[in-house]
Amino acid sequence: MSLHIPTRPSWVCAGCSYPWPCHTRRQELLAEYAGARVSLSVYMATCLLDAMIDLAHDRSGYLYWRFMGWWRDQPVREDPPPRKRWPRRSI
Ligand SMILES: [Zn+2]
């Protein structure tokens, strides 16, 4: 369980007081969602929608980048495709 959770309605990190998701939480999220980029996008989109309600005075472009933009260019480790197994041939 991370200590770097958002406090609402300010969306400031409870662990380090930086805007959430802070650098630490971003690294944790990349590790937690390794190989699950779609799940990370759904989670972050849900957070973005909640933040847009709480932070209605903030610019939507900034909020979008804050919640969705930071991880889109990050390498999220995808699980490698399963190896093909060829049947053994008897010699
Ligand atoms: Zn933090």
PDB file of the backbone (N, CA, C, O) and the ligand in Angstrom, with CONECT records:
HET     ZN  A 101       1
ATOM      1  N   MET A   1       0.856  -1.182   0.000  1.00  0.00           N
ATOM      2  CA  MET A   1       0.000   0.000   0.000  1.00  0.00           C
ATOM      3  C   MET A   1       0.896   1.237   0.000  1.00  0.00           C
ATOM      4  O   MET A   1       1.803   1.375   0.820  1.00  0.00           O
ATOM      5  N   SER A   2       0.615   2.112  -0.929  1.00  0.00           N
ATOM      6  CA  SER A   2       1.417   3.316  -1.065  1.00  0.00           C
ATOM      7  C   SER A   2       1.014   4.376  -0.042  1.00  0.00           C
ATOM      8  O   SER A   2      -0.152   4.504   0.330  1.00  0.00           O
ATOM      9  N   LEU A   3       2.010   5.121   0.392  1.00  0.00           N
ATOM     10  CA  LEU A   3       1.736   6.281   1.242  1.00  0.00           C
ATOM     11  C   LEU A   3       1.404   7.499   0.401  1.00  0.00           C
ATOM     12  O   LEU A   3       0.923   8.511   0.913  1.00  0.00           O
ATOM     13  N   HIS A   4       1.665   7.393  -0.891  1.00  0.00           N
ATOM     14  CA  HIS A   4       1.486   8.514  -1.802  1.00  0.00           C
ATOM     15  C   HIS A   4       0.108   8.456  -2.440  1.00  0.00           C
ATOM     16  O   HIS A   4      -0.045   8.147  -3.621  1.00  0.00           O
ATOM     17  N   ILE A   5      -0.870   8.758  -1.633  1.00  0.00           N
ATOM     18  CA  ILE A   5      -2.264   8.737  -2.079  1.00  0.00           C
ATOM     19  C   ILE A   5      -2.774  10.171  -2.164  1.00  0.00           C
ATOM     20  O   ILE A   5      -2.266  11.054  -1.473  1.00  0.00           O
ATOM     21  N   PRO A   6      -3.773  10.403  -3.005  1.00  0.00           N
ATOM     22  CA  PRO A   6      -4.275  11.776  -3.139  1.00  0.00           C
ATOM     23  C   PRO A   6      -5.165  12.161  -1.960  1.00  0.00           C
ATOM     24  O   PRO A   6      -5.931  11.347  -1.444  1.00  0.00           O
ATOM     25  N   THR A   7      -5.044  13.403  -1.555  1.00  0.00           N
ATOM     26  CA  THR A   7      -6.000  13.956  -0.605  1.00  0.00           C
ATOM     27  C   THR A   7      -6.987  14.785  -1.413  1.00  0.00           C
ATOM     28  O   THR A   7      -6.598  15.583  -2.266  1.00  0.00           O
ATOM     29  N   ARG A   8      -8.225  14.593  -1.142  1.00  0.00           N
ATOM     30  CA  ARG A   8      -9.268  15.307  -1.878  1.00  0.00           C
ATOM     31  C   ARG A   8      -9.921  16.322  -0.975  1.00  0.00           C
ATOM     32  O   ARG A   8     -10.083  16.071   0.220  1.00  0.00           O
ATOM     33  N   PRO A   9     -10.299  17.461  -1.515  1.00  0.00           N
ATOM     34  CA  PRO A   9     -10.427  17.778  -2.937  1.00  0.00           C
ATOM     35  C   PRO A   9      -9.206  18.470  -3.546  1.00  0.00           C
ATOM     36  O   PRO A   9      -9.261  18.910  -4.695  1.00  0.00           O
ATOM     37  N   SER A  10      -8.105  18.573  -2.793  1.00  0.00           N
ATOM     38  CA  SER A  10      -6.963  19.331  -3.316  1.00  0.00           C
ATOM     39  C   SER A  10      -6.124  18.522  -4.306  1.00  0.00           C
ATOM     40  O   SER A  10      -5.413  19.106  -5.124  1.00  0.00           O
ATOM     41  N   TRP A  11      -6.194  17.199  -4.246  1.00  0.00           N
ATOM     42  CA  TRP A  11      -5.388  16.310  -5.073  1.00  0.00           C
ATOM     43  C   TRP A  11      -3.908  16.571  -4.860  1.00  0.00           C
ATOM     44  O   TRP A  11      -3.111  16.576  -5.799  1.00  0.00           O
ATOM     45  N   VAL A  12      -3.561  16.788  -3.588  1.00  0.00           N
ATOM     46  CA  VAL A  12      -2.169  16.890  -3.174  1.00  0.00           C
ATOM     47  C   VAL A  12      -1.807  15.550  -2.552  1.00  0.00           C
ATOM     48  O   VAL A  12      -2.621  14.930  -1.869  1.00  0.00           O
ATOM     49  N   CYS A  13      -0.569  15.109  -2.797  1.00  0.00           N
ATOM     50  CA  CYS A  13      -0.135  13.817  -2.280  1.00  0.00           C
ATOM     51  C   CYS A  13      -0.045  13.860  -0.751  1.00  0.00           C
ATOM     52  O   CYS A  13       0.529  14.789  -0.183  1.00  0.00           O
ATOM     53  N   ALA A  14      -0.617  12.848  -0.090  1.00  0.00           N
ATOM     54  CA  ALA A  14      -0.569  12.761   1.365  1.00  0.00           C
ATOM     55  C   ALA A  14       0.825  12.413   1.852  1.00  0.00           C
ATOM     56  O   ALA A  14       1.157  12.681   3.007  1.00  0.00           O
ATOM     57  N   GLY A  15       1.644  11.823   1.000  1.00  0.00           N
ATOM     58  CA  GLY A  15       2.976  11.385   1.409  1.00  0.00           C
ATOM     59  C   GLY A  15       4.045  12.440   1.286  1.00  0.00           C
ATOM     60  O   GLY A  15       4.976  12.480   2.090  1.00  0.00           O
ATOM     61  N   CYS A  16       3.924  13.316   0.268  1.00  0.00           N
ATOM     62  CA  CYS A  16       5.009  14.264   0.029  1.00  0.00           C
ATOM     63  C   CYS A  16       4.532  15.681  -0.276  1.00  0.00           C
ATOM     64  O   CYS A  16       5.352  16.579  -0.467  1.00  0.00           O
ATOM     65  N   SER A  17       3.249  15.889  -0.323  1.00  0.00           N
ATOM     66  CA  SER A  17       2.638  17.211  -0.528  1.00  0.00           C
ATOM     67  C   SER A  17       2.826  17.786  -1.928  1.00  0.00           C
ATOM     68  O   SER A  17       2.553  18.966  -2.148  1.00  0.00           O
ATOM     69  N   TYR A  18       3.286  16.974  -2.877  1.00  0.00           N
ATOM     70  CA  TYR A  18       3.345  17.424  -4.272  1.00  0.00           C
ATOM     71  C   TYR A  18       2.015  17.111  -4.935  1.00  0.00           C
ATOM     72  O   TYR A  18       1.248  16.280  -4.449  1.00  0.00           O
ATOM     73  N   PRO A  19       1.743  17.791  -6.065  1.00  0.00           N
ATOM     74  CA  PRO A  19       0.506  17.445  -6.786  1.00  0.00           C
ATOM     75  C   PRO A  19       0.487  15.962  -7.129  1.00  0.00           C
ATOM     76  O   PRO A  19       1.483  15.403  -7.589  1.00  0.00           O
ATOM     77  N   TRP A  20      -0.674  15.331  -6.897  1.00  0.00           N
ATOM     78  CA  TRP A  20      -0.813  13.910  -7.158  1.00  0.00           C
ATOM     79  C   TRP A  20      -1.189  13.670  -8.612  1.00  0.00           C
ATOM     80  O   TRP A  20      -2.006  14.430  -9.132  1.00  0.00           O
ATOM     81  N   PRO A  21      -0.663  12.690  -9.294  1.00  0.00           N
ATOM     82  CA  PRO A  21       0.315  11.731  -8.822  1.00  0.00           C
ATOM     83  C   PRO A  21       1.720  12.327  -8.813  1.00  0.00           C
ATOM     84  O   PRO A  21       2.192  12.844  -9.826  1.00  0.00           O
ATOM     85  N   CYS A  22       2.377  12.249  -7.668  1.00  0.00           N
ATOM     86  CA  CYS A  22       3.728  12.771  -7.509  1.00  0.00           C
ATOM     87  C   CYS A  22       4.719  11.846  -8.227  1.00  0.00           C
ATOM     88  O   CYS A  22       4.336  10.797  -8.745  1.00  0.00           O
ATOM     89  N   HIS A  23       5.959  12.235  -8.252  1.00  0.00           N
ATOM     90  CA  HIS A  23       6.975  11.436  -8.947  1.00  0.00           C
ATOM     91  C   HIS A  23       7.040  10.015  -8.376  1.00  0.00           C
ATOM     92  O   HIS A  23       7.109   9.041  -9.125  1.00  0.00           O
ATOM     93  N   THR A  24       7.017   9.910  -7.047  1.00  0.00           N
ATOM     94  CA  THR A  24       7.093   8.578  -6.427  1.00  0.00           C
ATOM     95  C   THR A  24       5.905   7.720  -6.839  1.00  0.00           C
ATOM     96  O   THR A  24       6.067   6.560  -7.217  1.00  0.00           O
ATOM     97  N   ARG A  25       4.706   8.299  -6.764  1.00  0.00           N
ATOM     98  CA  ARG A  25       3.510   7.521  -7.117  1.00  0.00           C
ATOM     99  C   ARG A  25       3.510   7.149  -8.590  1.00  0.00           C
ATOM    100  O   ARG A  25       3.045   6.069  -8.955  1.00  0.00           O
ATOM    101  N   ARG A  26       4.029   8.032  -9.448  1.00  0.00           N
ATOM    102  CA  ARG A  26       4.110   7.702 -10.871  1.00  0.00           C
ATOM    103  C   ARG A  26       4.996   6.480 -11.090  1.00  0.00           C
ATOM    104  O   ARG A  26       4.653   5.584 -11.861  1.00  0.00           O
ATOM    105  N   GLN A  27       6.128   6.450 -10.412  1.00  0.00           N
ATOM    106  CA  GLN A  27       7.008   5.292 -10.545  1.00  0.00           C
ATOM    107  C   GLN A  27       6.335   4.036 -10.011  1.00  0.00           C
ATOM    108  O   GLN A  27       6.466   2.959 -10.591  1.00  0.00           O
ATOM    109  N   GLU A  28       5.613   4.181  -8.901  1.00  0.00           N
ATOM    110  CA  GLU A  28       4.897   3.033  -8.345  1.00  0.00           C
ATOM    111  C   GLU A  28       3.819   2.541  -9.314  1.00  0.00           C
ATOM    112  O   GLU A  28       3.655   1.338  -9.513  1.00  0.00           O
ATOM    113  N   LEU A  29       3.089   3.481  -9.910  1.00  0.00           N
ATOM    114  CA  LEU A  29       2.027   3.092 -10.840  1.00  0.00           C
ATOM    115  C   LEU A  29       2.588   2.375 -12.061  1.00  0.00           C
ATOM    116  O   LEU A  29       2.013   1.392 -12.529  1.00  0.00           O
ATOM    117  N   LEU A  30       3.712   2.870 -12.576  1.00  0.00           N
ATOM    118  CA  LEU A  30       4.327   2.197 -13.723  1.00  0.00           C
ATOM    119  C   LEU A  30       4.720   0.773 -13.367  1.00  0.00           C
ATOM    120  O   LEU A  30       4.591  -0.137 -14.187  1.00  0.00           O
ATOM    121  N   ALA A  31       5.202   0.579 -12.138  1.00  0.00           N
ATOM    122  CA  ALA A  31       5.579  -0.775 -11.712  1.00  0.00           C
ATOM    123  C   ALA A  31       4.340  -1.640 -11.466  1.00  0.00           C
ATOM    124  O   ALA A  31       4.298  -2.805 -11.861  1.00  0.00           O
ATOM    125  N   GLU A  32       3.331  -1.055 -10.806  1.00  0.00           N
ATOM    126  CA  GLU A  32       2.125  -1.817 -10.499  1.00  0.00           C
ATOM    127  C   GLU A  32       1.371  -2.245 -11.755  1.00  0.00           C
ATOM    128  O   GLU A  32       0.798  -3.333 -11.809  1.00  0.00           O
ATOM    129  N   TYR A  33       1.378  -1.381 -12.752  1.00  0.00           N
ATOM    130  CA  TYR A  33       0.618  -1.661 -13.968  1.00  0.00           C
ATOM    131  C   TYR A  33       1.516  -2.128 -15.108  1.00  0.00           C
ATOM    132  O   TYR A  33       1.142  -2.014 -16.276  1.00  0.00           O
ATOM    133  N   ALA A  34       2.662  -2.637 -14.792  1.00  0.00           N
ATOM    134  CA  ALA A  34       3.550  -3.173 -15.825  1.00  0.00           C
ATOM    135  C   ALA A  34       2.815  -4.258 -16.602  1.00  0.00           C
ATOM    136  O   ALA A  34       2.285  -5.202 -16.017  1.00  0.00           O
ATOM    137  N   GLY A  35       2.789  -4.118 -17.896  1.00  0.00           N
ATOM    138  CA  GLY A  35       2.097  -5.084 -18.727  1.00  0.00           C
ATOM    139  C   GLY A  35       0.599  -4.896 -18.768  1.00  0.00           C
ATOM    140  O   GLY A  35      -0.108  -5.731 -19.331  1.00  0.00           O
ATOM    141  N   ALA A  36       0.097  -3.823 -18.186  1.00  0.00           N
ATOM    142  CA  ALA A  36      -1.351  -3.579 -18.139  1.00  0.00           C
ATOM    143  C   ALA A  36      -1.634  -2.117 -18.440  1.00  0.00           C
ATOM    144  O   ALA A  36      -2.241  -1.410 -17.636  1.00  0.00           O
ATOM    145  N   ARG A  37      -1.187  -1.672 -19.608  1.00  0.00           N
ATOM    146  CA  ARG A  37      -1.330  -0.262 -19.980  1.00  0.00           C
ATOM    147  C   ARG A  37      -2.797   0.160 -20.040  1.00  0.00           C
ATOM    148  O   ARG A  37      -3.125   1.280 -19.648  1.00  0.00           O
ATOM    149  N   VAL A  38      -3.673  -0.696 -20.515  1.00  0.00           N
ATOM    150  CA  VAL A  38      -5.093  -0.350 -20.608  1.00  0.00           C
ATOM    151  C   VAL A  38      -5.665  -0.141 -19.206  1.00  0.00           C
ATOM    152  O   VAL A  38      -6.423   0.802 -18.978  1.00  0.00           O
ATOM    153  N   SER A  39      -5.310  -1.006 -18.282  1.00  0.00           N
ATOM    154  CA  SER A  39      -5.800  -0.855 -16.907  1.00  0.00           C
ATOM    155  C   SER A  39      -5.285   0.441 -16.295  1.00  0.00           C
ATOM    156  O   SER A  39      -6.024   1.122 -15.585  1.00  0.00           O
ATOM    157  N   LEU A  40      -4.027   0.791 -16.561  1.00  0.00           N
ATOM    158  CA  LEU A  40      -3.489   2.060 -16.055  1.00  0.00           C
ATOM    159  C   LEU A  40      -4.261   3.234 -16.648  1.00  0.00           C
ATOM    160  O   LEU A  40      -4.557   4.198 -15.943  1.00  0.00           O
ATOM    161  N   SER A  41      -4.589   3.163 -17.934  1.00  0.00           N
ATOM    162  CA  SER A  41      -5.316   4.270 -18.555  1.00  0.00           C
ATOM    163  C   SER A  41      -6.717   4.404 -17.971  1.00  0.00           C
ATOM    164  O   SER A  41      -7.201   5.521 -17.785  1.00  0.00           O
ATOM    165  N   VAL A  42      -7.374   3.292 -17.681  1.00  0.00           N
ATOM    166  CA  VAL A  42      -8.709   3.343 -17.082  1.00  0.00           C
ATOM    167  C   VAL A  42      -8.629   3.940 -15.681  1.00  0.00           C
ATOM    168  O   VAL A  42      -9.442   4.789 -15.313  1.00  0.00           O
ATOM    169  N   TYR A  43      -7.636   3.489 -14.894  1.00  0.00           N
ATOM    170  CA  TYR A  43      -7.488   4.013 -13.537  1.00  0.00           C
ATOM    171  C   TYR A  43      -7.214   5.515 -13.544  1.00  0.00           C
ATOM    172  O   TYR A  43      -7.828   6.273 -12.793  1.00  0.00           O
ATOM    173  N   MET A  44      -6.273   5.938 -14.409  1.00  0.00           N
ATOM    174  CA  MET A  44      -5.917   7.351 -14.425  1.00  0.00           C
ATOM    175  C   MET A  44      -7.052   8.207 -14.985  1.00  0.00           C
ATOM    176  O   MET A  44      -7.240   9.345 -14.554  1.00  0.00           O
ATOM    177  N   ALA A  45      -7.806   7.669 -15.938  1.00  0.00           N
ATOM    178  CA  ALA A  45      -8.953   8.414 -16.471  1.00  0.00           C
ATOM    179  C   ALA A  45     -10.020   8.597 -15.393  1.00  0.00           C
ATOM    180  O   ALA A  45     -10.662   9.645 -15.326  1.00  0.00           O
ATOM    181  N   THR A  46     -10.208   7.591 -14.558  1.00  0.00           N
ATOM    182  CA  THR A  46     -11.160   7.700 -13.451  1.00  0.00           C
ATOM    183  C   THR A  46     -10.706   8.784 -12.474  1.00  0.00           C
ATOM    184  O   THR A  46     -11.511   9.593 -12.012  1.00  0.00           O
ATOM    185  N   CYS A  47      -9.409   8.791 -12.165  1.00  0.00           N
ATOM    186  CA  CYS A  47      -8.871   9.831 -11.278  1.00  0.00           C
ATOM    187  C   CYS A  47      -9.031  11.207 -11.907  1.00  0.00           C
ATOM    188  O   CYS A  47      -9.373  12.170 -11.222  1.00  0.00           O
ATOM    189  N   LEU A  48      -8.782  11.302 -13.219  1.00  0.00           N
ATOM    190  CA  LEU A  48      -8.921  12.581 -13.916  1.00  0.00           C
ATOM    191  C   LEU A  48     -10.351  13.107 -13.812  1.00  0.00           C
ATOM    192  O   LEU A  48     -10.561  14.292 -13.555  1.00  0.00           O
ATOM    193  N   LEU A  49     -11.316  12.242 -14.009  1.00  0.00           N
ATOM    194  CA  LEU A  49     -12.711  12.682 -13.925  1.00  0.00           C
ATOM    195  C   LEU A  49     -13.037  13.190 -12.523  1.00  0.00           C
ATOM    196  O   LEU A  49     -13.712  14.209 -12.377  1.00  0.00           O
ATOM    197  N   ASP A  50     -12.567  12.495 -11.497  1.00  0.00           N
ATOM    198  CA  ASP A  50     -12.794  12.954 -10.130  1.00  0.00           C
ATOM    199  C   ASP A  50     -12.093  14.292  -9.883  1.00  0.00           C
ATOM    200  O   ASP A  50     -12.648  15.183  -9.240  1.00  0.00           O
ATOM    201  N   ALA A  51     -10.880  14.421 -10.396  1.00  0.00           N
ATOM    202  CA  ALA A  51     -10.122  15.667 -10.195  1.00  0.00           C
ATOM    203  C   ALA A  51     -10.767  16.834 -10.931  1.00  0.00           C
ATOM    204  O   ALA A  51     -10.728  17.968 -10.454  1.00  0.00           O
ATOM    205  N   MET A  52     -11.359  16.562 -12.089  1.00  0.00           N
ATOM    206  CA  MET A  52     -12.011  17.639 -12.837  1.00  0.00           C
ATOM    207  C   MET A  52     -13.197  18.208 -12.060  1.00  0.00           C
ATOM    208  O   MET A  52     -13.531  19.385 -12.194  1.00  0.00           O
ATOM    209  N   ILE A  53     -13.823  17.369 -11.255  1.00  0.00           N
ATOM    210  CA  ILE A  53     -14.927  17.850 -10.417  1.00  0.00           C
ATOM    211  C   ILE A  53     -14.366  18.647  -9.248  1.00  0.00           C
ATOM    212  O   ILE A  53     -14.841  19.743  -8.949  1.00  0.00           O
ATOM    213  N   ASP A  54     -13.343  18.086  -8.581  1.00  0.00           N
ATOM    214  CA  ASP A  54     -12.777  18.742  -7.398  1.00  0.00           C
ATOM    215  C   ASP A  54     -12.006  20.016  -7.750  1.00  0.00           C
ATOM    216  O   ASP A  54     -12.012  20.988  -6.994  1.00  0.00           O
ATOM    217  N   LEU A  55     -11.344  19.996  -8.909  1.00  0.00           N
ATOM    218  CA  LEU A  55     -10.485  21.116  -9.296  1.00  0.00           C
ATOM    219  C   LEU A  55     -11.067  21.815 -10.516  1.00  0.00           C
ATOM    220  O   LEU A  55     -10.371  22.038 -11.507  1.00  0.00           O
ATOM    221  N   ALA A  56     -12.314  22.148 -10.439  1.00  0.00           N
ATOM    222  CA  ALA A  56     -13.012  22.715 -11.591  1.00  0.00           C
ATOM    223  C   ALA A  56     -12.403  24.028 -12.054  1.00  0.00           C
ATOM    224  O   ALA A  56     -12.619  24.443 -13.192  1.00  0.00           O
ATOM    225  N   HIS A  57     -11.640  24.690 -11.181  1.00  0.00           N
ATOM    226  CA  HIS A  57     -11.039  25.970 -11.546  1.00  0.00           C
ATOM    227  C   HIS A  57      -9.730  25.798 -12.314  1.00  0.00           C
ATOM    228  O   HIS A  57      -9.244  26.757 -12.915  1.00  0.00           O
ATOM    229  N   ASP A  58      -9.146  24.587 -12.306  1.00  0.00           N
ATOM    230  CA  ASP A  58      -7.890  24.359 -13.021  1.00  0.00           C
ATOM    231  C   ASP A  58      -8.154  24.185 -14.512  1.00  0.00           C
ATOM    232  O   ASP A  58      -9.251  23.803 -14.922  1.00  0.00           O
ATOM    233  N   ARG A  59      -7.132  24.470 -15.314  1.00  0.00           N
ATOM    234  CA  ARG A  59      -7.276  24.319 -16.752  1.00  0.00           C
ATOM    235  C   ARG A  59      -7.335  22.831 -17.097  1.00  0.00           C
ATOM    236  O   ARG A  59      -6.568  22.019 -16.579  1.00  0.00           O
ATOM    237  N   SER A  60      -8.263  22.505 -17.981  1.00  0.00           N
ATOM    238  CA  SER A  60      -8.455  21.089 -18.321  1.00  0.00           C
ATOM    239  C   SER A  60      -7.219  20.508 -19.009  1.00  0.00           C
ATOM    240  O   SER A  60      -6.909  19.331 -18.824  1.00  0.00           O
ATOM    241  N   GLY A  61      -6.513  21.315 -19.799  1.00  0.00           N
ATOM    242  CA  GLY A  61      -5.308  20.814 -20.456  1.00  0.00           C
ATOM    243  C   GLY A  61      -4.243  20.426 -19.451  1.00  0.00           C
ATOM    244  O   GLY A  61      -3.556  19.417 -19.615  1.00  0.00           O
ATOM    245  N   TYR A  62      -4.107  21.240 -18.397  1.00  0.00           N
ATOM    246  CA  TYR A  62      -3.140  20.917 -17.357  1.00  0.00           C
ATOM    247  C   TYR A  62      -3.543  19.646 -16.636  1.00  0.00           C
ATOM    248  O   TYR A  62      -2.705  18.776 -16.397  1.00  0.00           O
ATOM    249  N   LEU A  63      -4.814  19.528 -16.286  1.00  0.00           N
ATOM    250  CA  LEU A  63      -5.268  18.320 -15.586  1.00  0.00           C
ATOM    251  C   LEU A  63      -5.091  17.079 -16.459  1.00  0.00           C
ATOM    252  O   LEU A  63      -4.706  16.016 -15.972  1.00  0.00           O
ATOM    253  N   TYR A  64      -5.373  17.224 -17.745  1.00  0.00           N
ATOM    254  CA  TYR A  64      -5.203  16.075 -18.639  1.00  0.00           C
ATOM    255  C   TYR A  64      -3.742  15.623 -18.628  1.00  0.00           C
ATOM    256  O   TYR A  64      -3.461  14.433 -18.483  1.00  0.00           O
ATOM    257  N   TRP A  65      -2.816  16.567 -18.782  1.00  0.00           N
ATOM    258  CA  TRP A  65      -1.409  16.186 -18.779  1.00  0.00           C
ATOM    259  C   TRP A  65      -1.020  15.592 -17.431  1.00  0.00           C
ATOM    260  O   TRP A  65      -0.285  14.606 -17.368  1.00  0.00           O
ATOM    261  N   ARG A  66      -1.511  16.190 -16.367  1.00  0.00           N
ATOM    262  CA  ARG A  66      -1.139  15.726 -15.024  1.00  0.00           C
ATOM    263  C   ARG A  66      -1.567  14.286 -14.775  1.00  0.00           C
ATOM    264  O   ARG A  66      -0.848  13.527 -14.126  1.00  0.00           O
ATOM    265  N   PHE A  67      -2.720  13.912 -15.280  1.00  0.00           N
ATOM    266  CA  PHE A  67      -3.228  12.563 -15.010  1.00  0.00           C
ATOM    267  C   PHE A  67      -3.001  11.592 -16.150  1.00  0.00           C
ATOM    268  O   PHE A  67      -2.809  10.400 -15.912  1.00  0.00           O
ATOM    269  N   MET A  68      -3.018  12.071 -17.373  1.00  0.00           N
ATOM    270  CA  MET A  68      -2.924  11.157 -18.514  1.00  0.00           C
ATOM    271  C   MET A  68      -1.642  11.336 -19.321  1.00  0.00           C
ATOM    272  O   MET A  68      -1.167  10.381 -19.936  1.00  0.00           O
ATOM    273  N   GLY A  69      -1.083  12.519 -19.330  1.00  0.00           N
ATOM    274  CA  GLY A  69       0.031  12.798 -20.218  1.00  0.00           C
ATOM    275  C   GLY A  69       1.357  12.236 -19.770  1.00  0.00           C
ATOM    276  O   GLY A  69       2.191  11.896 -20.609  1.00  0.00           O
ATOM    277  N   TRP A  70       1.574  12.129 -18.488  1.00  0.00           N
ATOM    278  CA  TRP A  70       2.896  11.751 -17.987  1.00  0.00           C
ATOM    279  C   TRP A  70       3.269  10.324 -18.322  1.00  0.00           C
ATOM    280  O   TRP A  70       4.449  10.039 -18.524  1.00  0.00           O
ATOM    281  N   TRP A  71       2.332   9.436 -18.386  1.00  0.00           N
ATOM    282  CA  TRP A  71       2.684   8.025 -18.555  1.00  0.00           C
ATOM    283  C   TRP A  71       2.597   7.566 -19.997  1.00  0.00           C
ATOM    284  O   TRP A  71       3.081   6.482 -20.324  1.00  0.00           O
ATOM    285  N   ARG A  72       1.995   8.359 -20.865  1.00  0.00           N
ATOM    286  CA  ARG A  72       1.765   7.889 -22.231  1.00  0.00           C
ATOM    287  C   ARG A  72       3.064   7.695 -23.004  1.00  0.00           C
ATOM    288  O   ARG A  72       3.136   6.834 -23.880  1.00  0.00           O
ATOM    289  N   ASP A  73       4.089   8.481 -22.693  1.00  0.00           N
ATOM    290  CA  ASP A  73       5.364   8.310 -23.375  1.00  0.00           C
ATOM    291  C   ASP A  73       6.343   7.457 -22.578  1.00  0.00           C
ATOM    292  O   ASP A  73       7.466   7.208 -23.015  1.00  0.00           O
ATOM    293  N   GLN A  74       5.900   7.012 -21.400  1.00  0.00           N
ATOM    294  CA  GLN A  74       6.772   6.193 -20.567  1.00  0.00           C
ATOM    295  C   GLN A  74       6.737   4.752 -21.044  1.00  0.00           C
ATOM    296  O   GLN A  74       5.678   4.246 -21.417  1.00  0.00           O
ATOM    297  N   PRO A  75       7.874   4.093 -21.035  1.00  0.00           N
ATOM    298  CA  PRO A  75       7.840   2.678 -21.403  1.00  0.00           C
ATOM    299  C   PRO A  75       7.188   1.867 -20.294  1.00  0.00           C
ATOM    300  O   PRO A  75       7.726   1.747 -19.193  1.00  0.00           O
ATOM    301  N   VAL A  76       6.042   1.322 -20.596  1.00  0.00           N
ATOM    302  CA  VAL A  76       5.384   0.418 -19.659  1.00  0.00           C
ATOM    303  C   VAL A  76       5.693  -0.978 -20.138  1.00  0.00           C
ATOM    304  O   VAL A  76       5.345  -1.368 -21.253  1.00  0.00           O
ATOM    305  N   ARG A  77       6.350  -1.716 -19.280  1.00  0.00           N
ATOM    306  CA  ARG A  77       6.778  -3.043 -19.696  1.00  0.00           C
ATOM    307  C   ARG A  77       5.564  -3.897 -20.044  1.00  0.00           C
ATOM    308  O   ARG A  77       4.669  -4.116 -19.227  1.00  0.00           O
ATOM    309  N   GLU A  78       5.569  -4.348 -21.235  1.00  0.00           N
ATOM    310  CA  GLU A  78       4.509  -5.256 -21.662  1.00  0.00           C
ATOM    311  C   GLU A  78       5.035  -6.674 -21.529  1.00  0.00           C
ATOM    312  O   GLU A  78       6.218  -6.943 -21.739  1.00  0.00           O
ATOM    313  N   ASP A  79       4.153  -7.550 -21.186  1.00  0.00           N
ATOM    314  CA  ASP A  79       4.563  -8.948 -21.109  1.00  0.00           C
ATOM    315  C   ASP A  79       4.923  -9.430 -22.500  1.00  0.00           C
ATOM    316  O   ASP A  79       4.213  -9.125 -23.458  1.00  0.00           O
ATOM    317  N   PRO A  80       5.998 -10.169 -22.631  1.00  0.00           N
ATOM    318  CA  PRO A  80       6.375 -10.665 -23.957  1.00  0.00           C
ATOM    319  C   PRO A  80       5.345 -11.663 -24.456  1.00  0.00           C
ATOM    320  O   PRO A  80       4.685 -12.332 -23.662  1.00  0.00           O
ATOM    321  N   PRO A  81       5.209 -11.763 -25.767  1.00  0.00           N
ATOM    322  CA  PRO A  81       4.264 -12.758 -26.282  1.00  0.00           C
ATOM    323  C   PRO A  81       4.730 -14.156 -25.908  1.00  0.00           C
ATOM    324  O   PRO A  81       5.927 -14.406 -25.763  1.00  0.00           O
ATOM    325  N   PRO A  82       3.790 -15.047 -25.757  1.00  0.00           N
ATOM    326  CA  PRO A  82       4.190 -16.420 -25.384  1.00  0.00           C
ATOM    327  C   PRO A  82       5.070 -17.019 -26.467  1.00  0.00           C
ATOM    328  O   PRO A  82       4.875 -16.783 -27.659  1.00  0.00           O
ATOM    329  N   ARG A  83       6.038 -17.797 -26.021  1.00  0.00           N
ATOM    330  CA  ARG A  83       6.949 -18.435 -26.963  1.00  0.00           C
ATOM    331  C   ARG A  83       6.243 -19.594 -27.657  1.00  0.00           C
ATOM    332  O   ARG A  83       5.502 -20.371 -27.055  1.00  0.00           O
ATOM    333  N   LYS A  84       6.508 -19.662 -28.919  1.00  0.00           N
ATOM    334  CA  LYS A  84       5.943 -20.792 -29.646  1.00  0.00           C
ATOM    335  C   LYS A  84       6.700 -22.056 -29.267  1.00  0.00           C
ATOM    336  O   LYS A  84       7.926 -22.072 -29.158  1.00  0.00           O
ATOM    337  N   ARG A  85       5.957 -23.062 -29.081  1.00  0.00           N
ATOM    338  CA  ARG A  85       6.579 -24.349 -28.776  1.00  0.00           C
ATOM    339  C   ARG A  85       6.355 -25.254 -29.959  1.00  0.00           C
ATOM    340  O   ARG A  85       5.227 -25.550 -30.355  1.00  0.00           O
ATOM    341  N   TRP A  86       7.418 -25.662 -30.482  1.00  0.00           N
ATOM    342  CA  TRP A  86       7.336 -26.573 -31.609  1.00  0.00           C
ATOM    343  C   TRP A  86       7.370 -27.996 -31.100  1.00  0.00           C
ATOM    344  O   TRP A  86       8.094 -28.310 -30.155  1.00  0.00           O
ATOM    345  N   PRO A  87       6.592 -28.850 -31.721  1.00  0.00           N
ATOM    346  CA  PRO A  87       6.630 -30.252 -31.273  1.00  0.00           C
ATOM    347  C   PRO A  87       8.011 -30.851 -31.544  1.00  0.00           C
ATOM    348  O   PRO A  87       8.653 -30.569 -32.556  1.00  0.00           O
ATOM    349  N   ARG A  88       8.426 -31.665 -30.627  1.00  0.00           N
ATOM    350  CA  ARG A  88       9.722 -32.324 -30.804  1.00  0.00           C
ATOM    351  C   ARG A  88       9.627 -33.384 -31.891  1.00  0.00           C
ATOM    352  O   ARG A  88       8.670 -34.151 -31.995  1.00  0.00           O
ATOM    353  N   ARG A  89      10.645 -33.375 -32.660  1.00  0.00           N
ATOM    354  CA  ARG A  89      10.690 -34.429 -33.680  1.00  0.00           C
ATOM    355  C   ARG A  89      11.591 -35.549 -33.181  1.00  0.00           C
ATOM    356  O   ARG A  89      12.670 -35.315 -32.638  1.00  0.00           O
ATOM    357  N   SER A  90      11.140 -36.708 -33.371  1.00  0.00           N
ATOM    358  CA  SER A  90      12.016 -37.826 -32.989  1.00  0.00           C
ATOM    359  C   SER A  90      12.998 -38.084 -34.125  1.00  0.00           C
ATOM    360  O   SER A  90      12.639 -38.060 -35.302  1.00  0.00           O
ATOM    361  N   ILE A  91      14.203 -38.323 -33.751  1.00  0.00           N
ATOM    362  CA  ILE A  91      15.243 -38.554 -34.762  1.00  0.00           C
ATOM    363  C   ILE A  91      15.430 -40.034 -34.977  1.00  0.00           C
ATOM    364  O   ILE A  91      16.261 -40.440 -35.789  1.00  0.00           O
TER     365      ILE A  91
HETATM  366 ZN    ZN A 101       3.915  11.687  -3.044  1.00  0.00          ZN2+
END
